[in-house]
Amino acid sequence: MSVHRLKILPTAAATGRLVMAQAVLDATADALRSAGTARERHEGLVWWLGRHVAPDTVVVAAHAPVTRSGPDHVFADEAATGAASRLARAFELGVVAQVHSHPGSDTRHSDGDDDLILLPYEGMFSLVVSRYGTGSMIPEEGAGLHQFQHDRWVQVEPAGGVLVVVPPAVG
């Protein structure tokens, strides 16, 4: 299944890195995979909470908002957006990135993805995971990493080191 795309999706190198703990990636995968019902898979949505520390984005938590979803769409309304913003602010964080799933293997942003991401800011990341969240979340393994650059979304060229996943124990 291919995404609906009429506009050209430019590609570019990332500005900064996306840095997070393995636990955040695991929680995100769990939330995406659980979207839908026992009879029907749905697209899922997760917002990453953290801080933009120029040029990098540091993610410390995953938040799965209440959504309206189906096999080929997922939407969060104003109430869900406000709740997520309040939750982030309670920890002196912000909503710094979005992650959502697509039904097939195409992890490019659709035209709708470009237009419907709430409050994009320069340097914000968006990650698209294939097969209702069962695909890899790593860009070099097929996940679609996008970034808001110069007032438009671009697909980040898959280069190692843009998504940095910190293991639970180091040293």
N, C-alpha and C positions, 0 to 999 in steps of 0.2 A: 504494500500500500504506500502510495506516494502522497506527500502533503500538498495542500492547495497552495500553489505559489505562482503568482503572475508577475510580481515585481522581481527584479534582479536582487539576489542576495550576495552582496559583496563579501570577500574574504579579506582578512587582515591579521597581522600578528597581534597578540594580546598586549594590552597595556597593564603591566603588573601581573601578579599571581593571585590565585585563589587558594587560600591555605585553610585547612580544617583538620580536625581530629577524625580518625577512623570511625569513632562512635557516631559522629554526625552523618557520615556517609551511610553507615549501616541503618540508622534510624530513618534516613531518607528513603533508602531502598525498601524498607519494610512498609512505609506509608504508601509509596507508589504502588507496590504489589498488592496492597489490600484495598485499593480503590475499586468500587463497583459492588456487585452482589455475588452471591454464590452461583447464580446462573449466568451472569454477564459481567465481563471485565469492562472497566471504565478507565479513561485517562485520569491520572492523579496529579495533584499539585502539592508542592512543599515550598515554603519560603524559608530561606536561610537567614538567621539572625547573627549579627556580628558588628564589626566596625570596618570602615574603609580607612586604611592607614596607607595613604598614597605612597607608592602606586599600588600597593597590595590590598586585597580584601581578606580579612580574617573572619572566619565563620566559627561560631561557638555553639550553635544550637539549630535544630530543625523544628519547624512548626508546620503542621498540616492543618490548614484552615478548613472551615466548613465550606463545602462547594456544591454547586449543581454540576453534575457530570453525566456523561454517557460514553458509548464506545468510541466516539470521535470528537469529544469536546470536554472541557472543564472550565468552569467559571467561578470566581469568588466575588461576592457582592460587597457593597460598601461596609456593611456591618462586620463581615469577616476581615476586611482590610483594616478597619478601625480597631478591632479586637487584637489583631496581630501587631499593629503599631503600638497599642497600649502595653501589650505583653513585652515587646522589645524594649520600650522606654523604661519599664519597671526595672530592667537590668542595665539601663544606660546603654542600650544597643539600638540598632536599626535593622530594618528589613533590607539586607544587602544583596540578595540574589534570589532568583526563582529557579525552581526545578519542576519540570512536568514530564509526563510520559506521552508517547505516541503509540498507536496500535501496531504499526508495522516497524520496519527497520529503518525508515527514513527519519533521521534525527535533525534535519534542517528545520529552522523556524518556518512555520506557515506564514502567509500574509497576516492572518489573524493573530498569530503569536507576536508579530512585530507591533501590531496596533493595540493589543489588549493588555500588555504588561503595564501594570500600574506604576506610575511615577518613576520611569526610568531616569537614571542620572548617568553622567559621564563616567565610564569605567564599570558600570554595573554588569554583572554576569547573569546569563541565563543558560541553564543546562537542560538538554532534551535527552531523555532515556528511551530506548526502543522497547517494543513488545510489552507495553503496559508495565514498565519498570523492571522486567526480567533481564533486559540487556545490560551491558556493562555501563557503569557510570564514569568510566575513564575515557577521555577524548581519544586517546591513541588506540582504544579498543572499540570505537564506534559511537560513543556518546557525542552528541552535538553541543559544543560549547560556543556560545555567542556572547558578544559584549557590545554595550551601547557606546559607540564612538562617534563623535562629531554629529550628534543629533540623528543617528540611525543605528540600526542593529547590523552587525557584521558577524559572519561565522568565523570563529577563531581558527586559524591554521593549526592543525594538530601538531604541536611541538611539545616535547617532553619538558616538564618543569612548570607548566602553567597551572595545573591542578596539583597541589602539594598536599598529600594525605599523611598526617602525622600518626604513627602507630601508637597504641596505648602505653607502651613502655619503650623508652629510648635509653641508650647508654650502656 
